[in-house]
């Protein structure tokens, strides 16, 4: 039975990750995000605490790790981590249907069959509101995170993929999450996947 692979890039505060997670639950497929770096660290015999330190040492902020998907200790170490994680992403996508968030998965899997590349965005005011109300940040921190995380994700994507997240030349669907809201956006995208690939995929082992 043929598989489908969904990759999701997102602006910080657009709630792309919760949307992706809800989609995965509705479609009964695996959802991969932060566990990818954990798997990469394990393959490199790197403890999770060291991996976390690589990601979080820039600032003692529980949201700051989002700025550095694979760590920032050194260019060479980040490149090594990326290559290990790239192999993990390829193996996961080869095994079965799944949803993968970020980490240049759209570029890594560009040659995969039945690939749907989604970019989730939202107006700045809506993202700020999400950060304050949903992620429980104070407004100052939220503004810093929106600026810094977006900048870091853009740089990471350009470095390893050669283009910005949401580039329509490399994206199948761009959607404003504030238009329908988080839950309804997840539902809409789930229905789109079912219409595109057929409900028979959900029963896949």
Backbone bond lengths (Angstrom), bond angles and torsions (degrees), N, CA, C in turn:
res aa  C-N    CA-C-N  psi(-1)  N-CA   C-N-CA  omega(-1)  CA-C   N-CA-C  phi
1 X - - - 1.461 - - 1.527 109.59 -
2 X 1.312 117.22 132.26 1.452 120.99 -177.28 1.531 111.06 -70.05
3 X 1.305 115.40 150.30 1.460 121.87 -177.74 1.523 110.45 -103.40
4 X 1.337 115.65 166.17 1.454 121.13 166.64 1.521 108.21 -125.93
5 X 1.312 115.47 146.88 1.455 121.92 178.21 1.520 107.75 -125.02
6 X 1.324 116.95 129.26 1.454 121.97 177.66 1.519 108.48 -115.73
7 X 1.324 116.33 126.47 1.457 120.26 173.55 1.524 107.93 -112.68
8 X 1.316 115.39 141.10 1.460 120.35 -177.21 1.520 110.51 -129.08
9 X 1.322 115.69 118.44 1.458 122.51 167.88 1.525 106.93 -102.43
10 X 1.319 117.30 155.60 1.462 119.05 -175.76 1.517 111.72 -157.20
11 X 1.325 115.13 154.21 1.455 121.28 170.36 1.520 108.15 -79.39
12 X 1.313 116.32 149.06 1.458 119.44 178.04 1.529 109.15 -65.73
13 X 1.317 115.94 132.25 1.452 120.83 179.98 1.510 114.13 89.54
14 X 1.333 117.42 -4.90 1.469 120.10 177.80 1.518 111.38 -81.55
15 X 1.329 116.72 -5.83 1.463 124.41 179.61 1.528 111.99 67.99
16 X 1.321 115.71 32.99 1.457 120.56 179.63 1.514 113.55 -62.20
17 X 1.333 116.52 -38.57 1.462 118.99 -178.94 1.527 112.28 -66.68
18 X 1.345 119.35 -49.08 1.467 118.64 176.39 1.519 112.81 -59.50
19 X 1.309 117.03 -35.95 1.462 120.49 177.87 1.524 109.89 -63.86
20 X 1.335 115.97 -46.03 1.461 120.36 179.20 1.528 111.20 -61.39
21 X 1.323 116.30 -40.15 1.461 120.29 -179.20 1.520 111.14 -66.05
22 X 1.335 116.95 -42.05 1.466 120.16 177.80 1.523 111.05 -64.28
23 X 1.320 116.99 -38.25 1.462 120.72 177.31 1.516 110.89 -61.83
24 X 1.326 115.89 -45.19 1.463 120.18 -178.76 1.525 111.03 -61.11
25 X 1.331 116.56 -40.78 1.463 119.99 179.30 1.522 110.82 -65.88
26 X 1.336 116.38 -41.59 1.463 120.11 -178.72 1.528 111.84 -68.77
27 X 1.325 116.05 -34.79 1.461 121.15 -178.33 1.525 112.85 -89.01
28 X 1.344 115.86 -7.97 1.463 121.68 -179.82 1.527 111.64 59.38
29 X 1.334 115.00 46.78 1.461 120.88 176.56 1.526 108.49 -126.32
30 X 1.317 115.82 166.09 1.459 120.63 179.87 1.530 110.69 -72.99
31 X 1.328 114.37 148.70 1.464 123.36 179.60 1.522 108.06 -122.13
32 X 1.326 116.68 125.07 1.462 120.33 -177.23 1.520 110.41 -123.05
33 X 1.332 114.76 131.47 1.467 120.90 177.16 1.520 108.43 -148.35
34 X 1.326 117.56 -100.49 1.456 120.55 -177.65 1.527 112.61 -66.03
35 X 1.317 118.19 -24.82 1.454 120.12 -179.32 1.526 111.86 -67.08
36 X 1.329 117.54 -15.81 1.464 120.32 177.22 1.524 111.64 -67.57
37 X 1.325 116.76 -42.55 1.463 119.26 178.91 1.523 110.33 -69.53
38 X 1.332 116.91 -31.94 1.460 119.81 176.28 1.522 110.81 -64.32
39 X 1.338 116.04 -41.63 1.462 120.16 178.48 1.525 110.92 -66.34
40 X 1.337 115.89 -39.56 1.469 119.69 179.13 1.522 110.98 -64.72
41 X 1.320 116.37 -42.28 1.459 120.62 178.77 1.524 110.97 -61.98
42 X 1.334 115.82 -39.66 1.466 120.14 179.49 1.524 111.14 -64.01
43 X 1.330 116.78 -42.15 1.464 120.44 179.74 1.525 111.79 -65.02
44 X 1.327 115.87 -28.32 1.462 120.14 179.76 1.526 112.07 -92.19
45 X 1.342 116.08 9.66 1.465 121.58 -177.47 1.527 111.39 56.54
46 X 1.324 115.45 38.39 1.450 122.54 179.03 1.522 108.04 -108.44
47 X 1.318 117.01 128.28 1.455 119.56 -179.23 1.524 110.34 -66.12
48 X 1.319 115.34 154.70 1.454 119.81 178.39 1.512 111.38 -63.44
49 X 1.345 116.28 -32.29 1.462 119.01 179.16 1.523 110.89 -65.75
50 X 1.348 116.58 -39.02 1.457 119.75 177.71 1.525 109.97 -67.62
51 X 1.338 116.31 -42.60 1.462 119.89 178.07 1.520 110.48 -60.22
52 X 1.330 115.90 -41.45 1.462 119.81 178.88 1.513 111.08 -65.37
53 X 1.334 116.51 -39.70 1.468 119.61 177.86 1.519 111.39 -63.43
54 X 1.335 116.68 -38.28 1.457 120.23 177.82 1.519 111.14 -61.06
55 X 1.315 115.49 -36.24 1.454 120.47 -176.83 1.518 112.98 -84.50
56 X 1.309 117.88 -29.11 1.451 119.93 -168.54 1.526 114.33 -112.38
57 X 1.324 118.36 -2.07 1.460 119.80 -173.31 1.520 113.42 -71.20
58 X 1.340 117.83 -16.05 1.467 119.11 179.64 1.522 110.85 -62.85
59 X 1.334 116.19 -42.23 1.459 121.23 178.18 1.523 108.99 -149.85
60 X 1.326 117.80 143.69 1.463 120.50 177.96 1.522 110.54 -78.64
61 X 1.323 115.41 69.14 1.464 121.13 -175.42 1.512 108.08 -135.50
62 X 1.314 117.81 128.01 1.464 121.13 -174.14 1.518 112.16 -65.51
63 X 1.348 118.34 -15.75 1.449 121.15 178.37 1.529 111.45 -96.02
64 X 1.319 117.44 -13.94 1.459 119.72 -172.44 1.523 113.37 -65.69
65 X 1.341 117.29 -26.54 1.459 120.34 179.63 1.523 111.95 -59.18
66 X 1.336 116.80 -22.90 1.455 119.70 179.33 1.523 111.69 -66.96
67 X 1.324 116.16 -20.14 1.464 119.78 179.21 1.523 111.65 -73.56
68 X 1.334 116.43 -24.08 1.458 120.37 -173.92 1.522 110.10 -129.66
69 X 1.336 117.85 81.36 1.467 121.11 -174.89 1.516 114.28 -54.79
70 X 1.330 118.42 -31.00 1.463 119.72 -179.50 1.521 112.90 -122.61
71 X 1.322 116.45 18.39 1.457 118.32 179.97 1.518 112.13 93.74
72 X 1.324 117.04 166.56 1.455 120.44 -176.25 1.529 111.52 -140.64
73 X 1.316 117.70 18.47 1.459 121.25 -175.32 1.511 111.59 -60.09
74 X 1.314 118.29 -44.56 1.462 122.74 179.54 1.516 107.95 -163.04
75 X 1.325 114.62 153.37 1.462 119.51 -179.33 1.520 111.17 -58.64
76 X 1.303 117.17 -44.13 1.460 120.22 -178.24 1.515 111.66 -63.04
77 X 1.314 117.00 -44.57 1.462 120.32 -179.80 1.528 110.85 -65.61
78 X 1.314 117.08 -38.85 1.452 119.57 178.06 1.523 111.06 -65.16
79 X 1.338 116.12 -38.94 1.460 119.78 177.77 1.526 111.04 -63.85
80 X 1.326 116.31 -40.78 1.465 120.08 178.51 1.528 110.52 -63.29
81 X 1.322 116.44 -44.49 1.455 120.80 178.74 1.525 111.27 -62.51
82 X 1.321 115.78 -40.29 1.459 119.05 -179.82 1.527 110.94 -62.71
83 X 1.315 117.52 -43.22 1.457 120.34 -178.93 1.524 111.51 -65.12
84 X 1.318 116.93 -38.29 1.465 120.36 177.49 1.521 109.82 -66.92
85 X 1.329 116.32 -45.04 1.455 119.34 -179.16 1.529 111.25 -68.03
86 X 1.304 117.30 -33.91 1.467 120.89 176.28 1.521 110.37 -57.70
87 X 1.324 116.30 -44.92 1.467 120.46 178.53 1.529 110.74 -63.21
88 X 1.321 116.89 -39.18 1.457 120.95 178.90 1.528 110.22 -63.51
89 X 1.320 116.77 -45.00 1.462 121.54 179.76 1.524 110.73 -61.57
90 X 1.310 117.16 -43.95 1.468 121.13 179.27 1.522 110.96 -62.42
91 X 1.320 116.77 -42.23 1.469 120.57 -179.95 1.530 111.27 -66.70
92 X 1.329 116.98 -41.91 1.459 120.53 179.94 1.519 111.24 -64.10
93 X 1.326 115.49 -44.01 1.463 119.91 -179.61 1.518 111.55 -67.48
94 X 1.316 116.66 -30.33 1.460 120.76 179.18 1.526 111.67 -73.14
95 X 1.334 115.84 -26.12 1.461 120.43 -173.47 1.522 113.06 -78.34
96 X 1.338 117.21 -45.50 1.464 119.42 -175.70 1.519 110.72 -168.07
97 X 1.315 115.54 171.24 1.459 121.06 178.38 1.521 109.98 -59.33
98 X 1.326 116.21 143.06 1.452 119.71 -178.84 1.522 110.75 -165.25
99 X 1.320 114.93 168.77 1.459 122.90 173.67 1.517 107.59 -119.82
100 X 1.331 116.68 128.62 1.456 121.82 -178.36 1.527 108.69 -122.94
101 X 1.321 115.55 129.20 1.463 121.31 -177.73 1.524 110.20 -100.57
102 X 1.331 115.84 123.52 1.458 121.88 171.60 1.511 115.24 64.20
103 X 1.342 114.45 -154.69 1.459 123.33 176.67 1.521 113.84 56.51
104 X 1.327 115.63 35.86 1.468 122.31 177.19 1.517 113.00 57.98
105 X 1.330 116.88 22.83 1.465 119.76 -179.55 1.521 111.66 -61.90
106 X 1.338 117.35 -30.18 1.461 119.97 178.48 1.518 111.40 -63.69
107 X 1.328 116.19 -36.70 1.462 120.86 178.09 1.523 111.63 -79.06
108 X 1.325 116.11 -43.24 1.457 121.15 -179.15 1.532 111.06 -59.28
109 X 1.325 116.51 -36.91 1.463 121.79 -174.74 1.524 113.24 -102.48
110 X 1.303 117.27 17.63 1.467 121.31 -173.59 1.530 113.50 -59.13
111 X 1.311 117.69 -23.25 1.469 120.29 -179.68 1.527 112.55 -95.49
112 X 1.333 117.12 2.77 1.462 120.71 -178.15 1.521 110.99 -73.69
113 X 1.318 116.27 146.11 1.457 121.17 174.47 1.523 109.60 -74.93
114 X 1.310 116.44 148.87 1.460 122.66 176.16 1.529 111.37 55.07
115 X 1.316 115.22 47.26 1.463 121.63 178.02 1.525 109.51 -97.86
116 X 1.325 116.42 129.47 1.460 122.50 175.47 1.520 108.26 -118.55
117 X 1.336 116.75 116.34 1.463 122.70 -176.80 1.529 108.88 -104.09
118 X 1.334 115.88 118.20 1.464 121.96 -175.67 1.522 110.30 -115.96
119 X 1.334 115.85 140.23 1.463 121.13 172.67 1.523 107.73 -121.95
120 X 1.327 115.97 125.00 1.458 121.93 -178.63 1.518 109.55 -108.20
121 X 1.318 115.65 126.71 1.462 120.68 -179.02 1.527 109.09 -135.61
122 X 1.338 116.44 176.36 1.466 121.74 176.26 1.520 107.92 -164.78
123 X 1.326 117.59 155.93 1.462 120.47 176.13 1.524 110.98 -58.29
124 X 1.314 116.30 152.60 1.461 121.63 -176.07 1.530 111.65 -54.94
125 X 1.330 117.84 -47.28 1.463 120.79 -177.51 1.518 111.78 -60.38
126 X 1.326 116.69 -37.41 1.460 120.40 179.02 1.520 110.97 -70.06
127 X 1.314 116.23 -38.09 1.472 119.31 178.42 1.518 110.51 -66.64
128 X 1.329 116.13 -40.46 1.462 120.33 177.73 1.523 110.33 -61.95
129 X 1.316 116.16 -42.27 1.457 121.02 178.19 1.527 110.98 -62.77
130 X 1.318 117.30 -42.70 1.463 120.69 178.08 1.523 111.55 -61.34
131 X 1.322 115.81 -42.11 1.463 120.16 -179.30 1.524 111.23 -62.38
132 X 1.319 116.32 -41.65 1.464 121.00 -177.91 1.530 110.83 -74.92
133 X 1.332 117.05 -47.49 1.459 120.24 -173.28 1.523 114.14 -85.06
134 X 1.318 117.16 -38.97 1.470 119.81 -176.55 1.526 112.21 -93.30
135 X 1.325 117.08 -40.63 1.463 120.60 -177.48 1.528 112.56 -94.76
136 X 1.341 116.41 -3.18 1.470 122.56 174.02 1.526 112.96 60.90
137 X 1.323 117.08 38.84 1.463 121.34 174.41 1.524 109.59 -92.32
138 X 1.325 116.28 154.61 1.450 117.88 167.39 1.523 107.60 -76.78
139 X 1.307 117.72 159.81 1.461 121.23 -171.56 1.521 112.66 -62.32
140 X 1.323 117.46 -38.90 1.462 120.49 -179.61 1.521 110.69 -63.08
141 X 1.327 116.40 -46.55 1.470 120.28 178.61 1.519 110.63 -62.39
142 X 1.330 116.09 -40.98 1.461 120.20 -179.59 1.524 111.36 -60.15
143 X 1.305 117.16 -43.96 1.462 120.89 179.82 1.528 110.96 -63.70
144 X 1.320 116.53 -40.84 1.472 120.77 178.35 1.525 110.42 -64.84
145 X 1.324 116.56 -42.78 1.451 119.81 -177.30 1.514 111.89 -68.36
146 X 1.317 117.60 -41.16 1.465 120.33 177.84 1.523 109.80 -58.38
147 X 1.316 115.79 -45.72 1.462 119.71 -179.30 1.528 111.77 -66.96
148 X 1.319 116.55 -49.59 1.460 120.39 -172.51 1.528 113.58 -75.38
149 X 1.328 116.88 -39.62 1.464 119.43 -179.27 1.521 110.62 -68.43
150 X 1.327 116.89 -44.23 1.464 119.67 177.52 1.525 110.81 -59.61
151 X 1.330 115.98 -43.13 1.459 120.03 -179.75 1.524 111.25 -63.16
152 X 1.334 116.42 -42.81 1.460 120.70 -179.27 1.526 111.56 -67.83
153 X 1.330 116.46 -41.71 1.467 119.60 178.89 1.519 111.35 -64.65
154 X 1.328 115.95 -40.06 1.465 119.85 177.58 1.525 110.72 -60.90
155 X 1.331 115.97 -46.56 1.464 120.67 -178.63 1.521 111.06 -64.03
156 X 1.330 116.30 -40.91 1.461 121.50 179.69 1.523 110.70 -63.58
157 X 1.328 116.64 -45.18 1.458 121.11 -179.30 1.527 111.18 -64.97
158 X 1.322 116.43 -42.44 1.467 120.18 179.28 1.525 110.21 -64.37
159 X 1.322 116.07 -39.43 1.465 120.26 -177.66 1.522 112.35 -64.81
160 X 1.339 116.72 -46.03 1.459 119.85 -173.58 1.526 114.95 -100.21
161 X 1.328 117.02 -19.35 1.471 119.56 179.72 1.519 112.24 -111.59
162 X 1.329 116.39 -26.53 1.461 119.54 179.12 1.518 114.00 89.94
163 X 1.328 116.96 8.80 1.463 120.41 178.02 1.528 108.99 -154.47
164 X 1.323 116.11 163.51 1.452 121.54 -178.12 1.535 111.53 -78.57
165 X 1.319 117.70 152.09 1.465 119.69 172.42 1.525 109.51 -59.72
166 X 1.307 116.75 138.71 1.452 120.29 178.85 1.509 114.78 85.02
167 X 1.326 117.89 1.62 1.463 121.09 175.84 1.530 107.91 -60.40
168 X 1.331 117.23 118.99 1.464 119.51 -173.38 1.522 113.17 -66.20
169 X 1.331 117.54 -16.02 1.455 120.32 174.95 1.529 111.28 -70.63
170 X 1.319 116.23 -20.08 1.466 121.37 -175.90 1.527 111.60 -125.91
171 X 1.328 117.08 18.19 1.459 121.85 -177.90 1.525 109.54 -133.81
172 X 1.316 116.48 137.60 1.465 120.47 -178.81 1.516 112.33 -89.07
173 X 1.335 116.83 -31.00 1.458 120.34 -175.73 1.522 110.01 -147.54
174 X 1.332 116.50 126.78 1.456 122.62 172.85 1.520 107.51 -113.07
175 X 1.331 117.04 130.90 1.459 119.73 -175.48 1.527 111.34 -138.85
176 X 1.319 115.63 135.36 1.458 123.65 177.31 1.524 108.43 -85.42
177 X 1.311 117.67 110.21 1.461 121.03 -174.40 1.521 113.10 -69.01
178 X 1.339 116.96 -18.69 1.457 119.15 -179.68 1.518 111.94 -79.84
179 X 1.320 117.54 -13.98 1.464 120.69 -177.85 1.527 111.01 -66.79
180 X 1.335 116.28 -43.31 1.462 121.17 179.16 1.524 112.65 -108.56
181 X 1.317 117.07 -21.82 1.451 121.01 -172.91 1.520 110.20 96.32
182 X 1.313 116.83 164.52 1.464 122.10 -172.92 1.522 112.24 -59.71
183 X 1.310 117.23 -54.61 1.457 120.40 -174.95 1.526 111.98 -64.73
184 X 1.324 116.18 -45.01 1.468 119.79 -178.57 1.525 111.26 -69.84
185 X 1.334 117.24 -32.47 1.465 119.71 176.22 1.521 110.11 -64.80
186 X 1.327 116.70 -43.11 1.462 120.88 177.62 1.523 110.70 -61.30
187 X 1.325 116.26 -41.82 1.457 120.47 179.42 1.527 111.17 -65.76
188 X 1.326 116.28 -43.36 1.464 121.03 179.57 1.530 110.76 -60.82
189 X 1.332 116.30 -46.00 1.455 120.06 -178.94 1.528 111.29 -67.41
190 X 1.318 116.47 -35.83 1.469 120.13 176.41 1.526 110.48 -61.85
191 X 1.328 116.26 -45.77 1.467 120.38 179.10 1.518 111.20 -63.82
192 X 1.323 116.76 -35.94 1.460 120.62 177.58 1.526 110.69 -63.79
193 X 1.340 116.11 -43.74 1.469 120.35 179.24 1.522 110.34 -61.96
194 X 1.335 116.59 -42.77 1.464 120.57 179.67 1.526 111.00 -64.59
195 X 1.310 116.38 -39.43 1.460 119.89 179.46 1.519 111.30 -67.83
196 X 1.339 115.76 -36.83 1.460 120.77 -178.15 1.519 112.59 -74.53
197 X 1.342 116.44 -43.87 1.457 120.20 -170.76 1.528 114.12 -110.00
198 X 1.322 118.18 -14.97 1.458 120.23 177.74 1.509 112.00 91.12
199 X 1.317 116.12 141.83 1.460 121.72 -175.76 1.518 112.73 -66.76
200 X 1.339 117.75 -15.36 1.466 119.71 -178.24 1.518 111.54 -65.12
201 X 1.346 116.23 -19.41 1.466 118.95 179.01 1.526 111.99 -68.60
202 X 1.333 117.09 -27.01 1.458 119.88 -175.25 1.521 111.80 -64.35
203 X 1.297 116.88 -30.46 1.463 120.76 -178.02 1.518 113.10 -80.41
204 X 1.319 116.65 1.47 1.447 120.77 -175.24 1.525 111.41 -64.73
205 X 1.308 117.73 139.08 1.462 121.87 177.52 1.509 109.98 -86.51
